[in-house]
Amino acid sequence: MSNATEVNAGLEGVVAAATRVSHVDGLAGKLVISGYPLETIAPNATFEEMAWLLWHGKVPSQKEYADFKAQLTAARDIPSLAYDLLRAAAEKKLHAMDALRMAAGTLSLQNTTDSPGGDIERDAVLLLATFPTIAAAYSRLLEGKQPVAPRSDLGHAANYLYMMFDEVPSAERARGLETYLNTVSDHGLNASTFTARVIMSTQSDAISAVIGALGALKGPLHGGAPGPALDMVFEIGEISRAEGYVKDKLARGERMMGFGHRVYKVRDPRADVLSKAAAQFFASGGDKKMYDLACQVETVVIRLLEEHKPGRKLQTNVEYYTALLLHGLGLAVPAFTPTFAVGRVAGWLAHCFEQKRESRIIRPSSTYVGEYDTPWVPLEKR
Ligand SMILES: CC(C)(COP(=O)(O)OP(=O)(O)OC[C@H]1O[C@@H](n2cnc3c(N)ncnc32)[C@H](O)[C@@H]1OP(=O)(O)O)[C@@H](O)C(=O)NCCC(=O)NCCS
């Protein structure tokens, strides 16, 4: 006997929340962040302005901006236990997202309330402020270097690069990273954001919600694609090898990392913003040869994907240019997904604030497809 009804695998097309945080128009290839078209805001706002906008639905006044920056700057340090965990993780060469998740858990030590929902305002500032400290420290530890303490005289993006490389970055480098962080700060009800909202809907706290979201972001189908996308460009090495390389991969049933998207059926608008940022950045330095090769490889992959899945319109997604930009900034591949989290945590938290205002727990249904009335056989008779 079965009560199977149609299952919407992947929840495609299911509307599970009303949000003012961002809007993804997959057919037109448009992303709106709290009222602003992505291409208007990402290259212009500081990351602090972006986070404020996401959390409050409007850009900050000068006073609000100064106060918010001061709050974030004061919260950049992480507990010594977090450094101990990061060192232990680096010794075992753990995945950088596991290290980020473990260290983020220590932020609960700073809890000042015994309410199960915590203090969301305080948790949000802590999470946003400390993610760069954790991600940079772990990246350095993995390379056998000592972590660099945060500086209070640098903006969020510049301070992240400073902690990563122990050198104050140029304005162009800081801008390149800032545009990246803004670009990935929110993107509709993606898997990690949905995860955060589910956890928040149980009246749990924002640290728990963000840690759940980190787990979802780790997967290669979500935030883990830029590393493999970059590997592909390196493995191809020169454009004459691109066609054969891509055809072989597709014939083996493999996916081209950095291409295809659940929602976009045209080019991902974030890829456009990032490719402009990358072009600007590579014009003034970085591995220009590699950048030019990647642009040529992109054209070949799109053509071959169209032959492979005609009409499916598999186009470049955010991860491809993420890989190029972050590589250009000198970040090592293991730091790519944590850097995505440094940006996306602003959006997760905006959704946590929004979800907290809803009083309804998220609880979908499932269709049972197992057996009924199975007789019990005691262990000794099995
Ligand atoms: C992002 C992604 C998971 C979207 O998945 P989705 O909406 O479920 O797409 P589907 O799995 O329905 O894809 C439709 C078809 O195109 C194929 N396809 C999708 N993306 C592909 C890719 N990057 N390379 C090769 N084939 C791809 C699928 O195999 C599928 O084929 P099938 O119908 O024979 O099963 C998928 O495009 C992907 O795996 N991309 C590579 C990973 C990546 O870049 N992730 C970052 C996303 S921002």
The ligand as a Gaussian input file, in Angstrom:
#p B3LYP/6-31G(d) Opt

LIG

0 1
 C       24.040000      24.540000     -10.284000
 C       23.385000      23.206000     -10.623000
 C       23.493000      22.284000      -9.386000
 C       21.921000      23.443000     -10.964000
 O       21.318000      22.239000     -10.949000
 P       19.876000      21.977000     -11.522000
 O       19.042000      23.172000     -11.683000
 O       19.323000      20.910000     -10.647000
 O       20.241000      21.517000     -12.954000
 P       19.857000      20.126000     -13.500000
 O       20.583000      19.119000     -12.683000
 O       18.367000      20.054000     -13.563000
 O       20.478000      20.204000     -14.946000
 C       19.746000      19.919000     -16.114000
 C       20.625000      19.066000     -16.991000
 O       21.790000      19.796000     -17.351000
 C       22.954000      19.133000     -16.903000
 N       23.856000      20.097000     -16.322000
 C       23.530000      21.105000     -15.455000
 N       24.623000      21.795000     -15.133000
 C       25.646000      21.214000     -15.795000
 C       27.024000      21.474000     -15.842000
 N       27.566000      22.479000     -15.133000
 N       27.802000      20.678000     -16.607000
 C       27.263000      19.668000     -17.310000
 N       25.953000      19.369000     -17.315000
 C       25.160000      20.135000     -16.551000
 C       22.486000      18.150000     -15.828000
 O       23.344000      17.019000     -15.803000
 C       21.093000      17.814000     -16.271000
 O       21.149000      16.775000     -17.202000
 P       20.011000      15.641000     -17.206000
 O       18.754000      16.377000     -17.532000
 O       20.477000      14.692000     -18.256000
 O       20.004000      15.056000     -15.816000
 C       24.082000      22.535000     -11.840000
 O       23.988000      23.380000     -12.961000
 C       25.536000      22.195000     -11.556000
 O       25.805000      21.134000     -11.016000
 N       26.515000      23.096000     -11.937000
 C       27.891000      22.862000     -11.658000
 C       28.201000      23.215000     -10.211000
 C       28.231000      24.725000      -9.983000
 O       28.793000      25.486000     -10.757000
 N       27.634000      25.129000      -8.843000
 C       27.585000      26.521000      -8.438000
 C       26.188000      27.048000      -8.576000
 S       26.130000      28.797000      -8.302000

